[in-house]
Amino acid sequence: MHPGTMNATTNLTGKDFERIAKNINPGGWAIDNERPISTLLGSCVAVCLFDPVLKFGGMNHFLLPTSTGSSNADIDVIMNGDYSMEVLVNALLNRGSQKTRLIAKAFGGGTIVSSIRMDIGERNSAFAHEWLEREGIPLVASDFNGPWSRKVVFVPHTGEAFCRRIPTTQANAAEVTKAELEYERMLAIHKKTAEKKIELF
């Protein structure tokens, strides 16, 4: 099925949607009203927001729950859940949604053996709960924590979310950790570049 003609979804499975989904990486987010959105999670969390009236939604993928206190604020905010949630909500509001209509599904926060942060998953999942409760957005489904990585596929025009737990093996733990570390590496490069551009006078 072509991604642009996704009206009859009754017989489609999570794997069908996964094949045509656009993937987001750590630090990313996307909104859509047709094409599914997917991501691979380790200790990170993805929150899916859906507007049942307008029949569209979006998903994010954040690496840290809140600001790390980095000396480079612009780079620091991109990593955290505060920023990621605000960006996703604002993108939906800009498309005509209303916060009072939004419902959420959230996933991730696993403890991956090779992860460089052993407690970050629990902190991420706790943050997601707290943020959504504070903003009055009901969390209608979730799958958090545990010794798994997860593949998540969100279908924006129906609000369906498919979550596949992936038992931790050396191979898939390495894949998830590599993606998270690559994101951090890119941020570090951007930070150094930004610092070099500062002119002292």
N, C-alpha and C positions, 0 to 999 in steps of 0.2 A: 504494500500500500504506500502510495506517495505521501510524504509528510504533509502536503497541503490539502489532502482530502481525507480527513480523519473524523467523519461524522458518525459512521457506524462502528462503534468500538465494542459492541457487546461480546464478540467472540475473541477479542484480542487479549493476550496474556501480558504479564510483565516483561517477558523476554521479547515479545513482538514490539512493545513500546521501546524497549532498550535498544533494539536494532536501529530505530529511526530517531533516537533521542540526540539532542545536542548536549555535550558534556561540559560541566563546569569544574574547575580546579579549586584547590584551597584559595580562599580569598575572593572567589568569584560569586556571581549571582546572575540570574536571568529571569525575565518575565515573558510570558507568551500566552496566546489563547488557542493554539493548535498543537505545535510541536512539543513532544515530551522533553523533559530536562532530566539529566542523570548526573550522578556523581559517585565517587568511591570514597568511603569514609573510614578513618581509623579512629584516632582520638578526637578528630574534628566532629562538628555537629552541622547538620543541614536542617533548616526550617523551611517547610513548604507552607505558603499562605494562599488561600483560595477565596475568591469572591463568588458565592453561589448565585448571585443575581446577574452579574455580568459574565459569568462563566469563563473566568480566566484567573491566572495566578502566577506565582513565581517561587523560586527556590534560591537559597543562598548556601554558602559553605564557609564557615569561619573556623579559624585555627586556635584562637585564644578567646576567653570569655570577655575580658576587659582590657583596658590600656595597660601596657607593660611599664610605662614611665620612661620610655625611650627618649633620648635627647632630640630625636627627630620626630615631631608630632605627626607630620603628614604621613610618614611611613608607618608609624606605630598604629594609627587609627585603622588603616587598611586591614590589619591583622585581626582586629577584635570584633566580638559579637555585637557590641553597642553600635558600632559603625555599620556593620553588615545588616543588622535588623532595621536600622533607620533608613538605609539606602533602599532596601527591598520594600518597606512599607511606603516610602515616599514615591517610589516608581509606580506602585499600584495606585496610589492616590492621584498621581499625575495622569493616569489613564482613566480616571473617573470613578474609581472605587471609593468606598467609605470604610473607615477603620471599624465602625460598629458592625459591619457585615462580615469581616474577615474571620476565617477559622484557620487553625494551624494543625499541621502534622509535623513531627520532628523526630530525627533519628541520629544515631551516632554515639560518640562519647565512649568508644570501646577502649579497653586496655590491651594494646598490642605489645607483645613481649619486647620487641626490639625498639619500641618507641623511646625517644629521648626524654619524654615526660611521662612518668608513671601515674600521676594523678590528674593530668590535664583533662582527660575524658570526663571524669566525674564533675570537675569544675565547669566544663562546657555544658553538660546536660543540666546541671543545677542552674546555670545562668539562663538557659533557654526557658526553663520552668518559671523562673523569677521574672524574666523580662515580659513574657507573654501574660502572666498573671497581672503584673503591674500595668500593662497597657490594655487590659480587659479583652484580650484575644483568646478565645477558648482553644485549648489544646485537645483535639478530639481523638488523636491517635499518636502513639509514640513507641519507639523501641530504642532504649538507651542502655549504655554500659555493657558489661559482660566482656568476655575474652574473644570478641569477634571484630573483624572489619565488616563493612556493609556496603552493598551496592544498592543505591536508591534511585528509583525512577518515578518522577512526578508527572502526571498528565494534567496540564493546566486547565483544559476546558471541561474536565469532569471533576477535578479535585481528588482523583484517585492517586494513591501513592503505593508503590510496590517496594518492599524492603527485603533483600536477600542477605541473610547472615552468611558470612564466609568464615569457616573455621580457621583459626590462626595456624598457618604453616610458615616455615621459613621463607618460602617464595612470596606468598601474598603479603606477609608482614613487611618484607623488604620493599614490595611495590608501593604499599601505602606510605611507609616511612619515607621512601624516596621522593614521592610527590610532595609530602609536607616539607621535607628538608629542601627540596628544589625551590619551593615557594619562599622559604626563609632566606635561601641564598640569593634569590632575585631581589628580595627586599633589601638585603644587606648591600648588594651592588648599587641599587637605587639610592640608598642612604649615603654611601661613599661618594657617589656622583654628585648628589645634592650638596654634600659638605664641601667638595672641591670647588663648587660654583660660588661659594661664599667668598666675597672679596673683603679683605681686611684693609682698613684705611684709618 
